[in-house]
């Protein structure tokens, strides 16, 4: 049975008819030559929205983050990053493999920040024995949690004092903007570069935009070409991003409300542990009692057309293709399953 309710990620959305029309009618050119007007509009408009000089349309958040790191660092340099950060753990080790950039990971604090005192302790002395500490890389949101607003300015001041550049993996930054009720620039102005994803909560089929200074973006564009990311008539894809920015940012609040409703409903079920008060944006985490029960619940939901990640700790993500009715039916299916579940003995 094909899945009709998909909680695995907010990357699973399908373009709506209006977005498809925008893509089908997009004015295009050859972006490698710099003459695709729709790509140029996406890059310049999002850069302006973030208060930056320039933007670069990339195929993915992984590529956007990677060309940013390659733009900031040279071979033998180091970036300081969270132990569970995407740029360190979930993007194939690209900075190390392709850029010879050494990661220095640190454990996150309870509020998803990196303790700046601990960061300071990891900055290497100016000594040829050590890699050169060049960059601090942060993430917002992280596992659905937003960074405290005052942390951005403190991190920027810290980096200025310690001669570090500051990059933000803002794959879900618009979720943080909506949650905190601020303007995008209230956050982005503190960073030298920001990666903004279009294919997660905003619902575009592909793409991220890196924004920053013109020299950095020029360097990142060179790296993008080297990595095979120079696209031709990419305006077809950029049009989806422009539609998403115009129509799908404010509606993220609905995803946040649905995540809280789902968490509250699941928290009431026996055998499921979920802290609904910890839900900040569009992600919630549940713990299922027992590996066998967790596997059986995953299989049961799949049989009903509901996709979730497996394991005893499960991440569920709400998005524009998840409705209030989907939330209710998912809670009901979990309730029915748990009420009738009988542990199977070998």
N, C-alpha and C positions, 0 to 999 in steps of 0.2 A: 504494500500500500504506500503510495507516495505521500510524503509529508506535506501537511497543509498548515501546520503551526510549528514554526522553527525558532527555538530559543537558543540555538548554539552560538549565535553572534548577531550583531547588527550589520554584518557584511553580507547577509543572505538576502537582502531586499531586492525586489525586482523593480525596474523602472516603471513608473506609472505612465498612462497613455500620453499625458501632457509632456512628460520628459522625453518620451520616445519621439513625439512630434518635433520638439525642439532639436533633438539630435538629427532627425531626418531632414530638417530644413536649414541646418547650420551652414553658414558661409565658411568655406574652407580654403586653405592654401597649403603650402609646404612649410611646416613648422621648423624643419632643420634650417631652411633659408630665412626663418623668422617672419614669414609672410602669411601665416594662418591667422586671420583676423579674430576668430573666435578664441583661439588659444591666447593670443595677445590680450584680448579683453579680459579673459579669466585671470591671467597672471597679474595684470595691472590693477584690476578691480579688487582682487583679494589682497594684494600688497597694500593698496591704499586703505582698505578696510582695516588692515593690521598695523597701519602706520609705518610701513617699510618702503624702501626705495624700489624694490623689484621683486618679482616672483618667478618661479620656475615650475612648470607643470611636469610632474613625474608620473610614472606608471603605477607607483604604489607608495605606501608609507615607508616600506623597507628601503626602496630606492631613494626616496626623499631624505630620510634620515642618513643614509649612507653617503650621499653626495654632500650633505651638510658636514658630516664628520671629516670627509676627505678634503673639503674646502677649508676647514678650520685647522687641520692637523697635517703634519708631514710624517714621513716614515720615521719611526723611532720615538714619536710623540706618544702622549698618554691622554686618555679621557677618563674622568671620574664619573661613575654612573651607579645607579641602584642595582642591587644583586638580582632583582626580579624584573628589571627594566627590559622593555622590548629591544632597545638598541643593543643590549648586552646578551640577553638570553634567547630571544625569539626571532632574531633576524640573521641566523646562519653564521654568526661570527664574521660578518662581512668586513667590518672595520679592521679586524686583525688579519684576516685572510687576504683581502684585496688592498688594504691601505697600510699594512704593517703598523697599525695604531694599537698600542697596548691598552686594554681596559683595566681600570682599577675599580672593582665593584665594592660597594658598601651596602650593609643592610639598611632597609628603610625603617623610619620611625613609624609609630602607630598612626600618624596622620599623613602618611605617604610622602613626607619630606625626607631629605637627607640632612642629618645633623651637620651644620656648617663647621662646628668645632671638629667633628670627626673627619670632614672633608679636608680641613686645614692640616690635620695630622698626616694625611696621605699625600699632600702635595710634595713632590720630590725636590730636594735641594738642587741647586745649579752645580751639578757634579757629573762628569762624563761617565760615571758608573751607572747612572740612573736614566730611565726614560724621562723626557721632558713633559711635565704636566702642562697641558695647553687648554683643556676644555672641561667644563662641567655640564653634564647632560641630565636634564630633568624630564619628568613625564607628567602630563595632566590631561585627562584624568588617569588615575592608575587604579585598575580593578574597580572602576566606577567611583572612586573617591576623588574629590577635588582638593587641590592644594590651597591652603589658607591664603587669602588675598595679600596679607602683609609679607608673606614669605617670598614673593617674587621680587620685591624691592630689596629685601635683605640679601637674597641670593645675588642680585645684580651688584649691589654695593660690595659684597664679599668678593665677587669675581674681579671687580675693578681694582680692589685693594691688592689682590693676589695675582694679577695679570693672567687671568683665565678668561677665555671666551665662554659664553653661556648659550646653550642650545636647548630648545624645548621640543620634545616629541609631543605635539599637540594633536594626536590622532583623534581624540575626542574632546578637544578644547572647547568646541561649541556647546557641548553638554555642560562643561564647567561654567561657561558664560551665562547660559540660561539658568542654571541652578543658583548662581550667585547674583544674578540680576545686574550684571555689569556689561560695559562695552568691551568688545574684543581687544581694543587698544589698552584698556586698563591692565591687561595681562601682558600682551605681546610687546609693549614698549620697553619692558625690562630685559628683553632677550636680543641677542645678536642674530639669531635665526630661529625660525619656528616652522615645523612641519605640520600642515593642516590637511587632514584626510577628508575626502569627499565621498568615499564609498562605504563609510560606516553609518553613523546615525543619520547623515544627510541623504542617504539613499541613492547616490549616483552609482553606476555600475563599476567604475574604475577610476583611480587617480588620486593623487595628493599634490599639494602645492607647497613648495618651500619658499618662504619669504625672508628677506634680509636686505643687507646693503647691496648696492650694485656690484662692487668688486667681488663680494662673496658669491652672489648669484652668477656672475660671469664665470668664476672658477667652478662652481657647481655644475653649470651648463657644460663645461668641458668634460667634467667627470661623467655626467649623464651620457654624453655621446660615447665615451670610452666604454661605458657599461652597457651599451646597446639600447639606451633609452631615447635615442633621437627618433621621434615619430614623425610621420609625414602629415597626412590630412587628419591631424588629431583634433581638429575643431569639432568633429562629430562627438568625441568624448568630452571635450571641454564644454560643449553646450549643455551636457547633462549636469556638469558641475555648476555652471551659471544658474541653471534652473533650480538646482538644489539650494544654492545660496539665497536665491530670491524667495523660495517657497517652503523650505524644510528646516529652517533654523528655529523659528519660534515654536514650531510644533514639537520640538524635542521635550518640552514640558509635559506633553501627553505621555511620552515614553516613560518619563520619570514617575508620573502618577501611576501608570500601569505596573511599573516595577514594585512600587510600594504596595499596591493592592495584591499583587501576586505573592509578595513576601508575607504580608499579613495573613492571607488565606492559607498558605502552606504552613506557616508557623503554628496554626491551630490544629494541625493534623498530627496524630500520634505516630512516632517513628521518624518524623522530620524535624530537624533543628534548624531554625532560621531566625536571625536577628533582624527583624523588620526595621528597627530603629537605626540600623547601620546603613540602610539603603540611601544613597545620596542622589544617584542619577539613574541610569538604565540597567544597572547590574545588581544581581543578588546572588548570594551563595547559600546553598543548603547542604546539610550533612544528613545522610541517610544512615540509620542504624543497621549495620550489617552489610557486608559485601554482597551476599546472596540476594538480600532484599533490594539493594541498590540496582543490581543487574536486572533483577526481575521487573522492577519498576520501569527502568529504561526500556526494556523490551515491550512491556505492556503499553507504555505511552506511544512507542513507535507503531504498534499494531493499531493504534487509534489515530495515527497521523500526526503525532506530536513528537518533535525531535528535541532532545536535550543531550548535553554531554554526559558521558558515563562517569563512574567512579563513586566513591563514598562522599566526596566533596564535589558538588556540582555547581557550575556557573550558569545562570540563566540570564539572558539578555533580551530586553524588550526593544522594539523598533517600530518603524512606520507600518510594517506588515502584520503587526500584532494588535488585535483589537481588544476592547473591553470584554466582548463575548468570548474571545480566545482565552483570556485570563480566567474567566469563570469556568469554562469547560475544562481547562487544564487542572484547576483546583478540584473540580468534581471528579475527574478521572483518577487523580491521585488519592482522593478520599475513598473512592470505591475500591481501588486496588488495595490500599492499606487495610481497609476494613475486612477484606476477604483473604488477605495474604496468610499462607500457612508455610512455615519454614520446611523446606525439603531436606530430609536426612539421607545421607549416602546409603 
